[in-house]
Amino acid sequence: MSLLYKDPSMSHDEATKLLASGVDTHITAALVSIGLNEADSTWAQSTCLKYLASESESVAASAITALGHLARRHSALNKQTVFLALENVKGKFPSLEGVVEDTLDDIEAFT
């Protein structure tokens, strides 16, 4: 098996276009880039919270992970709102509990 590395960096405009596409793989790529690269932390957090409510488990997982990256990079999140949203997603997708716990660890460590 060979692995292919793809740089997750993209511009804000490109991420916005991928989010609007409605295609799960495009949305997950945009969320990863937002978590790792977006300079506007308020917009990034709001966008991630929006996608936590997705019916797609992979999209929700990417939004969770992106929130952890935002905590690490920006050292700030609206904890009350994020904690509630993470609890809700755990109820919707119990299989994502580990991803949620990793993100909660990042939030605790970096904010």
N, C-alpha and C positions, 0 to 999 in steps of 0.2 A: 504494500500500500504506500502511495506517495501522498504527501501533504502539500498543499499549495497555500502559501502565505499571501494574504491580500491586505494591503495597507488600509486601515479603517478610516483614514483621514479624508474628510471632504469639507467643502465650504458650507456655511450656514444655508445658502440658497440651494445647494445641491441636496443637502439633508432635507430641507423643506419639500423639495420636489419629490424625493423618494417617499417621504411620509405621506404625501398626497396621492401617491400611486395606488394605495390600497393593496399592494402586493406584500405579503408577509416577509419574504426574504429581503425586499427593499426596505421595509420599515425596520427590520431588525438591524440591518446595516447602518441605517441612519441613526438609530438609537445608540448603537455602539460608538459611532463617530461623535454624536452629541455628548455622550458621557466622557469621552477622551479628549475632545477638542473644543467644544463650544465655549466661547468667551462670555456670553450672556447667561449667567447662572440662573437668573430668574426665569427666563424663557425656557432654558434647558430643564429646570425642575418642573415647570408647568407642563411641558411636553411629555416628560417621562411619566408624570402622574396621570396624564390623559391616557397614555398607552398601557398603564397598569390595568385599566378597565377593559382591555381588549378581550375578545372571546378566544383569541389565539394564545395558547400557552407559550409558544416561542416568542411572540411579541411581548407578552407580559414579562417573561424571563429576561429579555433584553432590556426592558425598561427598569427592572429591578437592579440589574447589574450596572446600568448607566447611572442610577442614583448613587450607587456606591462609589463610582468613579467621580461623580460630581462632589461628593462629600470629601473625597481625598484631594481633589484639585482646588476646590473653592473654600474648603473649611467651613462651610455653612449650608444649612438646609432649613426649611421650615419643618422642624422635627415633629411637631404635633400632627401636622397634615400628612407628612410622609409616613409616620408610624401607623396612623389609622389606615392609610391606603395599603400599606404592606400587610397589615392584619387582614384586611378585606381580601387581598389577593391570595393569601394563604388559605382562606376559607374556600375560595373559588377553585384554586389549583393546589391541593395539599401536597402534590409532588414537588412544588417549588419551595417548600419550607426551608431546605438547605440553602438555596440561593438567597432567600429572604434573610436567613440568619447571617450569612456572609456579609450581606449589605448592612445589616444592623451592626455588625462588628466594625465595619468601615466607618459608619456614621459615629459610633461611640469613640473610635480611635482618632478621628480626624476633625470632628466638629465640637 
